Amino acid sequence: MQKKISIVVPCYNEAEALPILYRALMDITQKMTDYEFEFVLVNDGSTDDTLKTMRMLSQQDARVFYYSFSRNFGKEAGLLCGLKNATGDYVVTMDADMQDPPELLPQMAQILESGDYDNVASRRVTRKGEPKIRSFFARRFYKMMRKMTEIEIADGARDFRMMNRAMVDSIIALGEYNRFSKGIFAWVGYRTKWLEFENVQRSAGETKWNFWQLLRYSIDGMVNFSNAPIRISSVMGIIMTMVSFIAIIFEIIRALLYHDPVAGWPSLVCIITFIGGIQLFCMGIMGQYISKTYMEVKHRPHYIVGETNNEECEKNG
C-alpha cells in the first residue's frame, strides 16, 4: 500500500507565487511514484487573488484541498489548520515563495523511510540576499533562544520539514492559543535530521515580514518558551534595591559629615528616572506574560474557516 505525503502550504497574498510552487511540486512529485500526494493550501485572509488561485488549482487537481480563513489569523494559525487537515502518513510544511526548495522532498522521504528519524528539518547555512541588519538580529535571536530556553532551535531553522504521523499528532495535541511553531517542533522532541541549504530568493511577490513583525514574532517566541525574562526582571529588581539601599546610606553619611543635604538634585533626578524606567521595563515583561495568559483562558478558536472544498473540515479550529 502506498504511503501518502501531505504538503501543507500557508499563504498570505501569494497569488503570484502559488502557481510557480504548484508547477515545481508537480515536477518533483511525479518522479516520486512510490507515494500518494495531497496538497493542503491555507489562505490566511489574503487581500489579493490567492483564494481564486486556490479554487482554480483545486478544480484542476482533485488532490488539492484549500481552506480560506474568514480573516487574517497569522501564519501560526495557517500551519495549525494545515496540520489538522492533513491526512498523510508524512506531512510537509513549507512556504509558498519557493524559498523552501521542493527538490529536497525525495531526500526527506528517503530519510524518514529509513526509520532512523521521525522528522527531517531544514536550515539555511547562508543568508545571501537578505538585508544585513535583518540577518544580524536573526542570528542574535537564535543565540538568545538557545541560552534562555531548554529547547534547541538551530540557527537558520525553517518551517520547511517533513514529519511522520506520530510527531504531527503530538503537535496537534498541544492546544495552546499562543503558538510558536519553531519552538513547538523542538519541544515535542522526536529524532530530527537536519538538511542544510543555501538561501534562495523569492520566486515572486514581496516578503510579508518587516523588521517590526519579526521583532514581535521573536518576543512571542521568547515569552512562549522561557521564563527567563521574568527571572531577569526579578534579578534587576534585587540589584536596584541593593543599589538604592547603598545610596541611602551614602547620602545619610554625607549629610552628617558635610551638612550638605540639598546638593545632588541633578543626580537624584537621573537616579529616579533610571529606576522608574527599570520598573516600567519589568512591568512590561510581566504584562507580556499576563496578556498571553489572558488570551489562553478565553479559549477562542485559533482560526475560522470561511470557505473550503473539503466538506469534512471543521470550520473552527
N, C-alpha and C positions, 0 to 999 in steps of 0.2 A: 504493500500500500504506500502510495506517495505521501511524503510529508508536505505540509502546507507552510508557506512563508507569508506572513502578513507584513506589508510595508506601510508604516504609519507616517503621514506627512502633514503636520500642522501648517496652515497657510494664513498669512495676512497680507493682502494686496500683492498676490503673486500671480496675477493673470498672465503676465509675460513669461515668467519663468516656469510655470507649471507644465505647459505643453513640451518645453525643452526637456524637463526632467522625465516626463512620461515617455518620450521617444527614447531617451537614454536607458530607462528601465526596461523598455521593450527589447532593446538590443541585447541587454545583459540577460534578462530572464529567459528569453527564447533559447539561449545557449544552456541554461540550467534545466535540462529536460527531466531531471530526476525529481523535480519539485513542482508542486502546485502553488499558484500565487493568488493573492488578493491584495488590492490596493485600498487603503483606508485614508481618505482625504478629509481633513477637518478645516472648515472655513471659519476662522476666528473673527467674524464680524467685519469682513473686508468691505471697503468702500469702492472698489473697482469691479472688474468683471470676473473675479476669481470664482464666484459661485456659478456664473454662466459657463465658465470653462469646465468646472467640475461636472455640471449637468451634461455637457457635450461629451466628456470623456466616459461618463457612466453609460451614455446611450451607445457609444462605440464599443465599449468593453464591459461585459456583464460582471467582470471581476472587480470593477471599480465601485466602491461604496463611498458616498460623501455624506458629511454631517456638517450642517451650517448652523452656527450659533445665532441666537436672537440678537446678540450684540458682541462687542469685543470683550472677551473674558481673560485674554492673555495666553501666552504660549503654553504655560504650565497646564491650564485647563484643556488646551488643544491636545497636548500629549496624553493627558489622562483619558480624555474621550476616545482617542485612538486606541490606547491600550485596552480600554474596557470593551471595545467593539471588535478588536482583532481576535480572530478565531484560529490563527495558525499555530502549528507546533513550535515554530520560531517566529519571533516578532522583531522587525527592524524599525527603528525610529530615525528619521532623517529630515533635514530641511529641504525646502523646495528650490533653493537658489543654486544648486549644483556645487556648493562648497563642500558637500559630503560626497566623495567620489563613488558612484554606483559600481565602478569596476571592482571595488573591494568585496562586493556581495558574495561571489563564488568562494573567495578565500575564507570569509566569515563562516559560511555554511560548512565548509570542509573542516574548519577547526571545531565547530560545535559537534559535528558528526563523529569526531574522534572520541568524544565522551570525556575528554580531559578538562574541558571548560564548560561553564554554564552561560557565559557572556563574553562576547567579543566586542570590545570598545575601541574607539579611535581617538587619536590625539594628534594635533598639529605640531610638528617639530620646528616649523618656521612660521613667521607672521609677515612674510613678504607681501607688500602691497597694502598693509594695514597701517593707519596713522601711528606714528611713533609714540605719541602720548597715550593712545589707547592701549598699545602693546605693553608699555611700561606699567600702567595701572593694572592691566590684566595679570601680568606676572606677579605683581605685589599681592594681588587678591588671592591667587592660588597659594602663595607662600604663607600668607596670614591664615588662610583656612586650614592649612596643614598644621600650623602651630596652635591655633585656637580650638580646634575640634579634635575628636578622636577618630575621625574618618579621613581616609586618604583620597584626595582629589588630585589627579595628575595635572601638571601644567599643560595647558592647551587642550584639555579634555573637551570633546564634542558630545552632543547628544546623539550623534550617529553611532549606533551599536546594534548588534543582533543578540537577542536573548532567548533562552529556552522558556518553555511554558511555566516551569516552576518559579523562575525569577519574576516573570511577568505577573503571575498570580500574587506573589509576595508584595510587589509594588502596588497593585490594585487594592490589596487588603489594607494598606495604610490610608485611612480615610481623612487625614488631616487637611484642613482647608488651605493653610499657608504651605504651598509646596515649592520645593527647590530640587528639581529633578537630578541635577548632578550630585547633590548630597544624598538624595534618596537612593540612587543607583549604588553609591558607595556604602550607604548604611545597611542595606539589606544583605550585603556581603556577596556570597557565591564566588565561584572561581572565575577570575577575569583574565582574559588575554588582551593585551594592548597592541593595536596596529598603528603604526606611525605613517604619516603622510605630510607632504608639504602643502602649504596654504594654497587654496585655489580661489580665483576671483569669481564673483557672482556671474551667472550666465546672463541675467537680465534684471532690470529694475534696480532699486536702491535699497540699502540696508534699512531696516526698521528700528535699529537700535542706535540712539545717540548716546553721548557721554553720560548724561544725567540719568537716562534709563538704565544704562549698565551699572552706574553707581548705586541706584536704588535696588537693582537686582542683586548686587553684591552685598548690600546691607541686609537684605532679606535672607540671603544665604547664611550670613554670619549669625543673625538673630535666630533663625530656624534651627541651626545645628550647633550652637555653642552658648554656654552661659558665661563665657569669658568677659564680654563687655560689662556684665553686672559685677563680676569679680573685680574687674579693673576699676570701676567706679567706686566700689567699696574700699579698695586699697587707696585710691586717691583721696577719699573722704577721711580715712585714718591718717594719712600723711598730712593733709591740710589741717586737721585738728591738732596734730602734734606741733606743726609749724606755728599755728596760731597761739598755742599754749606757750611756746618758747618766746614768741614775740611779745606776749602779755608780760611775762616775767622780765624780759629785757626792758620794756617801757617802764615798768614799776621801778626797777633798779636805777634806770637813767634819771627818772623823776626824783628819786631820793638823793642821788649823788649830785645832779647838776641843777635841780629845781627848775627844770625847763619842760613842763608837761604840754605846752601848747605847740612846740615846734614839731615838724614832721607831718603836717596836713597833706602835702602832695603825696608822700609815700603811703599815707594811710588810705587816701582815696584809691591809689593804684592797687593796694592790697585788697580793699573791699571789692573793687571791680573784678579783680582776678578771682577771688573766692566766689563772687556771685556768678561769674562765668563757669567756674567748675561745677557749681550747684546746678545751674541750668543744663549743662552738658550731661551730668549724671541723671537729672530728671528726664532728659530726652531719651537716654538709654532705657530707663525704666518704662517710659511711655511707649517705646517700641515694643517691649515685651507685653505690656498691658493691652496695647492695640491688637497684637496678634492673638492674645487670649480672648479678647472681645469678639474678634471675627470667628474664632473657633467655636465659641459657645452659642453662636447664633444658629449653627447647623444649616446654613444656607447651601444650596447645591453649588458645585464647582462651576457648572455651566448649564445653559438651557439650549437644547437643540430646536431650532425653529423650522428646519427643513432637512429631510433626509430621504434617500431612496431605499433605506433599509427599514422595512415595516416592523421588525422585531426590536428596533432600537428604543431604549428608554430615553425619553425626552429630557429628564432632569438627572444630572449626574453628579 
